[in-house]
Amino acid sequence: MYRLVYMSTPRRPLSGEELTGILAAATKNNDRNGITGILIQDQKRFLQYLEGDQGRVEQTFARISMDPRHHAIFRLKSGLIVRRQFPGWSMASKTVDHSASLTSAVRELVKGCDRDVAEELLSFAAARDRAT
Ligand SMILES: Cc1cc2nc3c(=O)[nH]c(=O)nc-3n(C[C@H](O)[C@H](O)[C@H](O)COP(=O)(O)O)c2cc1C
């Protein structure tokens, strides 16, 4: 199992409708490609975790990277993990409002994950929270 984590910045704040559109495309494509994961956004940043076949994940990330709705796309981590972490989610999502922390959103989503993957995602979220 291969996973990739990145962070990016929306070009401008997304409307609920735009976010719904992104999630609809993500769910449809990821389902077909055997990709699962999570997408967290707080208007200033996206944090996304993708997992599945390496080629498919990289292909999907290449497509996402060309999407004009966001920029400043940084790959935080990629490589093999022992097993799929989000088997039930072709793309779980969470919107964090300004007052809430990314860390608390991640903590909720990683409840069923292996400890190393959970801690990795929490550390990315915590770094982001410290930077705000
Ligand atoms: C933050 C963000 C996350 C995205 N996540 C995914 C994703 O997980 N899977 C996916 O196929 N497309 C995702 N997209 C959408 C792709 O960039 C692209 O628009 C879409 O894959 C095109 O699909 P279509 O050819 O079926 O319209 C994401 C876009 C953004 C801005």
The ligand as an SDF file (V2000), in Angstrom:
LIG
                    3D

 31 33  0  0  0  0  0  0  0  0999 V2000
   -7.7750   20.1000   -3.0420 C   0  0  0  0  0  0  0  0  0  0  0  0
   -8.2020   19.1990   -4.1500 C   0  0  0  0  0  0  0  0  0  0  0  0
   -8.2940   17.8210   -3.9300 C   0  0  0  0  0  0  0  0  0  0  0  0
   -8.6590   16.9620   -4.9570 C   0  0  0  0  0  0  0  0  0  0  0  0
   -8.7040   15.6150   -4.7170 N   0  0  0  0  0  0  0  0  0  0  0  0
   -8.9780   14.7630   -5.7300 C   0  0  0  0  0  0  0  0  0  0  0  0
   -8.9370   13.3620   -5.5390 C   0  0  0  0  0  0  0  0  0  0  0  0
   -8.6870   12.8430   -4.4430 O   0  0  0  0  0  0  0  0  0  0  0  0
   -9.1920   12.5650   -6.6210 N   0  0  0  0  0  0  0  0  0  0  0  0
   -9.4820   13.0640   -7.8400 C   0  0  0  0  0  0  0  0  0  0  0  0
   -9.6940   12.2830   -8.7750 O   0  0  0  0  0  0  0  0  0  0  0  0
   -9.5520   14.3940   -8.0520 N   0  0  0  0  0  0  0  0  0  0  0  0
   -9.3110   15.2660   -7.0360 C   0  0  0  0  0  0  0  0  0  0  0  0
   -9.3630   16.6120   -7.2470 N   0  0  0  0  0  0  0  0  0  0  0  0
   -9.8730   17.0990   -8.5390 C   0  0  0  0  0  0  0  0  0  0  0  0
   -8.8340   17.0470   -9.6270 C   0  0  0  0  0  0  0  0  0  0  0  0
   -7.9530   18.1340   -9.5280 O   0  0  0  0  0  0  0  0  0  0  0  0
   -9.5250   17.0940  -11.0100 C   0  0  0  0  0  0  0  0  0  0  0  0
  -10.3220   18.2390  -11.1180 O   0  0  0  0  0  0  0  0  0  0  0  0
  -10.4020   15.8740  -11.2280 C   0  0  0  0  0  0  0  0  0  0  0  0
   -9.7310   14.6970  -10.8940 O   0  0  0  0  0  0  0  0  0  0  0  0
  -10.8530   15.7980  -12.6800 C   0  0  0  0  0  0  0  0  0  0  0  0
  -11.7940   14.7700  -12.7470 O   0  0  0  0  0  0  0  0  0  0  0  0
  -12.7420   14.5940  -14.0130 P   0  0  0  0  0  0  0  0  0  0  0  0
  -11.8140   14.4520  -15.1970 O   0  0  0  0  0  0  0  0  0  0  0  0
  -13.5220   13.3630  -13.7180 O   0  0  0  0  0  0  0  0  0  0  0  0
  -13.5890   15.8370  -14.0590 O   0  0  0  0  0  0  0  0  0  0  0  0
   -8.9820   17.4990   -6.2300 C   0  0  0  0  0  0  0  0  0  0  0  0
   -8.9020   18.8710   -6.4340 C   0  0  0  0  0  0  0  0  0  0  0  0
   -8.5200   19.7330   -5.4130 C   0  0  0  0  0  0  0  0  0  0  0  0
   -8.4490   21.2020   -5.6630 C   0  0  0  0  0  0  0  0  0  0  0  0
  1  2  1  0
  2  3  1  0
  2 30  2  0
  3  4  2  0
  4  5  1  0
  4 28  1  0
  5  6  2  0
  6  7  1  0
  6 13  1  0
  7  8  2  0
  7  9  1  0
  9 10  1  0
 10 11  2  0
 10 12  1  0
 12 13  2  0
 13 14  1  0
 14 15  1  0
 14 28  1  0
 15 16  1  0
 16 17  1  0
 16 18  1  0
 18 19  1  0
 18 20  1  0
 20 21  1  0
 20 22  1  0
 22 23  1  0
 23 24  1  0
 24 25  2  0
 24 26  1  0
 24 27  1  0
 28 29  2  0
 29 30  1  0
 30 31  1  0
M  END
$$$$
